[in-house]
Amino acid sequence: MKIQYCADYAEMSRLCGEAIVSGLQENPGQLMCTATGNSPAEVYQHLADAYLREPKKFGNVRILKLDEWGGIPSADPNSCETFIKERLLRPLHISSDRYISFQSNPASPEKECERIQREIGRNGPIDTCILGLGKNGHIGFNEPADNLIPFCHVAKLSEKSLEHQMVNTMEPKPSYGLTIGMADILQSKKIILLLTGTGKQDVISKLLSKRITTQLPASLLWLHQDVECYIDSTAL
């Protein structure tokens, strides 16, 4: 894991955004798995700004949504779907045929996970996987547990996940999560991990100890050969 300490959230976002745009020169048609939430929000703004300067650079990018709150309308203003549409799909002009996304309220969540897994099989592996870090060490909705599920699955949401700011105004509240599993994350060619936000000092410290455990799912990223970790030093 290559670690880069940044002065603050703004520098972290800028450096990460520049690295992603640079990577598009080498692989313009890459499949990019994208997290939601505050951690990558400003990174995506940098991508939107870069699109205005060089739109052709983004002409073949494909987007895979990392996860989704289950049991809520997709149009909920705090759904992952709404976040990705507003922050990436519209600014980067990503057409529907270049977007793979969990439905938030499918008739069968299990079959929805099977569908996304087939899409990954047809379109993958993931080229660049952009991740944030949950306060309990989760990535996506891969929650701390004695055992982790390797592929797309329906996740039981932890109390920490249900305290997320995205959930505050949701009605109804999510009853489960839909997420890409750790196997597909670890099969990504490159992983970008963003460490920022309040109340994460303890979990960041545990991650940086390099002790690998399923009780801290993000720690499995130490097993990957190409992880770029950007740390907002104000979060330490």
C-alpha positions in Angstrom: 0.0 0.0 0.0 1.4 3.3 -1.1 0.5 6.0 1.5 0.3 9.7 0.8 -0.3 12.0 3.7 -2.2 15.2 2.6 -2.5 18.5 4.5 -6.3 18.4 4.5 -9.4 17.2 2.7 -8.9 19.6 -0.2 -5.4 18.5 -1.0 -6.3 14.8 -0.6 -9.2 15.3 -3.1 -7.1 17.3 -5.6 -4.2 14.8 -5.6 -6.5 11.8 -5.9 -8.5 13.5 -8.7 -5.3 14.3 -10.6 -4.1 10.7 -10.3 -7.4 9.3 -11.6 -7.4 11.7 -14.6 -3.8 10.8 -15.4 -4.8 7.1 -15.3 -7.4 7.7 -18.0 -4.6 8.6 -20.5 -3.3 5.0 -20.2 -6.7 3.3 -20.0 -9.5 5.6 -21.3 -12.1 2.8 -21.4 -11.6 1.6 -17.8 -14.2 0.2 -15.5 -14.3 2.5 -12.5 -16.0 1.2 -9.3 -17.2 4.2 -7.3 -18.0 4.7 -3.7 -20.4 7.3 -2.4 -20.4 9.7 0.6 -18.3 12.6 1.7 -14.9 10.9 1.3 -14.9 10.9 -2.6 -17.3 13.8 -3.1 -14.7 16.4 -3.8 -12.6 13.9 -5.9 -15.6 13.6 -8.2 -15.9 17.4 -8.5 -12.3 17.4 -9.7 -13.3 14.8 -12.3 -16.2 17.0 -13.4 -13.9 20.0 -13.7 -11.5 17.9 -15.8 -14.3 16.9 -18.1 -15.0 20.5 -18.9 -11.4 20.9 -20.0 -11.0 17.6 -21.8 -14.4 15.9 -22.4 -12.9 13.3 -24.9 -10.8 11.9 -22.1 -14.0 10.5 -20.4 -15.7 9.3 -23.6 -15.3 5.6 -22.8 -15.2 5.5 -19.0 -17.5 2.9 -17.5 -19.0 3.3 -14.0 -19.9 0.5 -11.5 -21.7 1.6 -8.4 -20.0 0.0 -5.3 -23.1 -0.4 -3.2 -26.6 0.7 -2.4 -29.0 1.1 0.5 -31.6 -1.6 0.2 -35.4 -1.1 0.6 -35.5 2.5 -0.3 -36.7 4.3 -3.5 -33.8 4.9 -5.9 -35.0 8.5 -6.3 -34.4 9.1 -2.6 -32.2 12.2 -2.5 -29.8 10.4 -0.2 -29.6 7.1 -2.1 -26.3 6.1 -3.6 -28.0 6.2 -7.0 -28.9 9.9 -6.6 -25.3 10.6 -5.4 -23.7 8.9 -8.4 -26.1 10.4 -10.9 -25.5 13.9 -9.6 -21.7 13.6 -9.0 -20.6 11.4 -11.9 -23.1 10.4 -14.5 -24.4 13.8 -15.4 -21.2 15.8 -15.1 -19.2 13.2 -17.0 -22.0 12.4 -19.5 -21.9 8.7 -18.7 -24.6 7.0 -20.8 -26.7 4.2 -19.5 -24.8 1.5 -21.4 -21.7 2.5 -19.5 -23.2 2.3 -16.1 -23.7 -0.8 -13.9 -25.9 -0.2 -10.8 -27.7 -2.1 -8.1 -31.4 -1.3 -7.9 -32.2 -0.1 -4.4 -35.6 -1.8 -4.0 -35.6 -5.0 -6.1 -38.2 -7.7 -5.9 -35.5 -10.1 -5.0 -32.3 -8.6 -3.5 -30.5 -12.0 -3.9 -31.3 -12.1 -7.7 -30.2 -8.5 -8.0 -26.8 -9.4 -6.6 -26.6 -12.3 -9.0 -27.3 -9.9 -11.9 -24.6 -7.4 -10.8 -22.2 -10.3 -10.4 -22.9 -11.4 -14.0 -22.3 -7.8 -15.2 -18.9 -7.8 -13.4 -18.1 -11.1 -15.1 -18.9 -9.6 -18.5 -17.3 -6.2 -18.0 -14.6 -6.8 -15.4 -12.3 -7.0 -13.8 -12.5 -3.5 -12.2 -9.7 -1.3 -13.4 -9.9 1.4 -10.6 -11.8 0.9 -7.4 -12.4 4.1 -5.4 -13.1 3.4 -1.7 -13.8 5.3 1.5 -13.5 3.9 5.0 -16.4 3.4 7.4 -16.0 4.3 11.1 -16.1 0.5 11.9 -13.6 -0.3 9.1 -16.1 -1.4 6.5 -15.7 -0.8 2.8 -18.8 -0.8 0.7 -21.2 -2.8 2.9 -18.6 -5.4 3.6 -19.2 -5.1 7.4 -16.9 -6.4 10.2 -17.6 -10.1 10.8 -16.0 -13.5 11.6 -16.5 -14.4 7.9 -16.8 -12.2 4.8 -18.8 -12.9 1.7 -16.5 -12.7 -1.4 -18.9 -11.6 -4.1 -22.0 -9.4 -4.6 -24.3 -10.0 -1.7 -27.1 -8.7 0.5 -25.6 -7.2 3.6 -26.9 -6.9 7.1 -26.2 -3.3 8.0 -24.3 -2.5 11.2 -25.4 0.1 13.7 -22.5 2.3 12.5 -23.6 2.1 8.9 -27.2 3.0 9.9 -25.8 6.1 11.7 -24.4 7.3 8.4 -25.4 10.9 7.5 -27.0 9.6 4.3 -29.6 7.7 6.3 -30.6 10.7 8.5 -33.4 12.0 6.3 -34.4 8.7 4.6 -38.0 7.6 4.9 -38.3 4.6 4.9 -35.0 3.7 6.4 -32.8 1.1 4.6 -33.4 -2.5 5.8 -30.3 -4.0 4.2 -27.4 -3.2 1.9 -26.4 -4.4 -1.5 -22.7 -4.5 -2.2 -19.8 -5.6 -4.3 -17.9 -8.3 -2.3 -14.2 -8.3 -1.2 -13.1 -10.8 -3.9 -14.1 -8.4 -6.7 -12.6 -5.4 -4.9 -9.3 -7.3 -4.4 -9.3 -8.4 -8.0 -9.3 -4.7 -9.1 -6.2 -3.7 -11.0 -5.8 -0.6 -8.9 -7.5 0.5 -5.6 -7.7 4.0 -4.3 -8.5 4.4 -0.6 -9.5 7.7 0.9 -9.1 8.2 4.6 -10.9 11.3 5.8 -13.7 12.3 8.1 -14.4 12.9 11.8 -14.4 10.1 14.4 -12.1 7.8 12.4 -8.8 8.2 14.3 -9.1 4.8 16.0 -10.0 2.8 12.9 -7.4 4.6 10.8 -4.8 3.7 13.5 -5.9 0.1 13.4 -5.7 0.0 9.6 -2.2 1.5 9.6 -1.0 -1.2 12.0 -1.1 -3.6 9.1 -2.9 -6.3 11.1 -5.2 -8.1 8.8 -8.5 -9.2 10.1 -12.1 -9.7 8.8 -13.2 -7.6 11.8 -11.6 -4.7 9.9 -12.5 -5.4 6.3 -10.4 -2.6 4.9 -7.3 -4.3 6.4 -7.6 -6.9 3.6 -6.4 -4.2 1.2 -2.9 -4.8 2.5 -3.0 -8.0 0.5 -3.4 -6.1 -2.8 -0.4 -5.2 -4.9 -1.5 -1.7 -6.1 -3.3 0.4 -3.5 -2.9 4.2 -3.3 -4.0 5.4 0.1 -4.6 9.1 0.5 -4.8 10.3 4.1 -6.4 13.6 5.1 -4.1 14.5 8.0 -6.8 16.4 9.8 -8.6 13.1 10.3 -5.7 11.6 12.4 
